[in-house]
Amino acid sequence: MELNETMVGDAAVRLRRAHGQLAGVISMIEAGEDCVKVLTQLAAVSKALDRAGFKIVASGLRHCQEAQARGEAAPMPVEELEKLFLALA
């Protein structure tokens, strides 16, 4: 299943934000910031990445259900999406 902006719009925003957060974490490490602050920001980046991944899987499930409701074949087996979801969990 190929992704498009409609399917992953919110996830793309989340990933851009995580990209900026990660750059900030790298800068913090290079500047010798406090370990607690670095790890707190790193946890936020990790959570943002997870949420983006879950958003993409949820969009894929919705896309497959909509295709099936129109009488079309799903672009990806639901089992494969489930496997991807579990890889993120």
N, C-alpha and C positions, 0 to 999 in steps of 0.2 A: 504494500500500500504506500503510495507516494504521499508525502505531506504537502499541504499548501497553507498559505497564510490564514485562511479561514479556519482551518482545523486547529492550528497551533498558535493563533494570534496571542493569546494570553500567556502561553508557555514561552513564546519568543520574548515577550516583555520580561518575564521572570528570569530567563536566561541572560538577557542583557544586564539586568540588575545584578545577578549573581556574578557576571563577568566583572563588573565594576567593584563589587564587594571583594572578589578574589584578588584583584589588583591592589585593593586597599590592604588586604591581609599580607600580601607579599611586601608591600611598602612598610608595613608595621614590623615585619620580621627583619627586614633590612635596616630599619631604624633602631632596632633593639628594644622594641616596645615590651611592656609587661606581658608575661606568659598568659595570664588570665584574660587580658583584653584580646590577645591574638586568638586564643582558643574560643572565646565567645564569638568573635567575628567569623572564625572558621566554621563553627557550628551553624551560624546563620547562613553561610554560603552553602553548606551541605544540605540544610533544610530547603533552601531555595531550589537547589538542583533536584532534590527528590520531588518537590511539589511540581516542578516543570515536567518531570518524567511522568508523574501520575496524571497530570493534565493531558499530556499527549496520548497516554493509554486510554483515558476516559473519552477523549475526542475520537479516537480510533473506534472504540466500542460503539459510540453514538453513530458514527459514520457507517459502520457495518449494519447496525440495526435499521437505519434509515434506508439503506440500499435494499435490505431484505423486505422492508415494508413496501417498497416500490416494486417488488417482485424481481429484483435484480440479485445477482450473486454477490455475496459480501466480498470486498476486495482483499480480505485477509480472514483466515479462519479464526473464530473467536478463541479457540484453544491456543493459538499462537499469541494472541493478545494477552490471554491469561498468563502464559509462560513469561511474556515480557513484564507484565505486572509483578509477578512473583520475583523476577530478577531484581526489580527495584525495591521490593519489600525487605 
